[in-house]
Amino acid sequence: MDTILIHNIWTVASLAVFLGIVWWAYAPSHRERFERDARMVFDEPEQPADDGGARQ
């Protein structure tokens, strides 16, 4: 195989993977799940930091 052909195949495969990831991230069917996951941090109750019993 010619080196240029291998580079072309690699470029097309990389573009296909990139477009697949973009489609997956922005697909309307995933929107609700991503929004729920983004709010998860704020839904957890705050707990005081554990300083390992050290007192000043």
Beta strands, then each sheet from edge to edge (+ up, - down):
end
